[in-house]
Amino acid sequence: MKLNQIAKHLAMAGVLVSLSASAFAQVQPNDATPATRQANSALYNKLPFADKTDFENAHKGFIAALPSSMIKGEQGNVIWDPAKYDFVKEGQKSPDSVNPSLWRQSQLINIGGLFKVTDGVYQIRNLDLSNMTIIEGDKGITIIDPLLSAEPAKEGLDLYYANRGKKPVVAVLFTHSHVDHYGGIRGVVDEADVKSGKVKIYAPDGFMKEAVSEISWPYGDEPPRQLYVRQPAQARRERSGWRGSGDHHLRRYRYADPADKLHH
């Protein structure tokens, strides 16, 4: 499928999601009902919340904190605002309106920064909807899943460079076709380097077809799903009904055409 056709589908998806998001944003949250409070409270006696192993694992390998300032696009729009989830604090008991397991998961997700996974493998966590993995090689680095938007992806790569030294990007791998795993490609590579073959792009077989179908209405179900993942631009709170991680304004997402396919 030609890139101009892809752009048309993505633009149409953006309009539809924008209209739906506006409707969702008008819904005002309610206080938790007595039944909800009772059900959420009962979970504290059923699940091992005193076990902090997951938090210890999430902090393991920490190298450097994420930037604390907003990340904005070329038009001044907010792409990522790390302060939006300051109300989710590690060690804090969940509010009555939230399932304790979901609140605990949010606390774990909020543990962000540059991390060492093992020798030669590093991750940027909680700078976007997905995590970006960087693998060091003899000739340069391979980036796995360059996030949703170019701006956070660039910030993440810059954070890696500041702590590990600058190495050329020689390859990028998209693990699958959800947009938060390829949308930030332009933040980590130059298109000219991809076209010249200097940077290789790898993706699963069928990636191009699935990437378009998943984000384009009526071709797939990705836009409705993203309403819950990305949410409209509104204040985050424990009763907002949203649990996305960023303020990515709707846009035409770009990606480089994979030169090589990964077969099972």
ABEGO torsion letter per residue (X at the ends): XBAAAAAAAAAAAAAAAAAAAAAAAABBBBBBBAAAAAAAAAAAAABBAABAAAAAAAABGBABBBBABBBBBAAGBBABBAAAAAABBBGBBBBAABBAAAAAAAAAAABBEBBBABBGBBBBBGABABBBBBBBBAAEBBBBGAEABAAAAAAAAAAAAAAAEBBBBABBBBABABAAAAAAAAAABBAAAAAAGABBBBBBBGAAAAAAAAABOAABAAAAAAAAAAEBBBBBBAAAGBABABABBBBBBBBBBBABBBBX
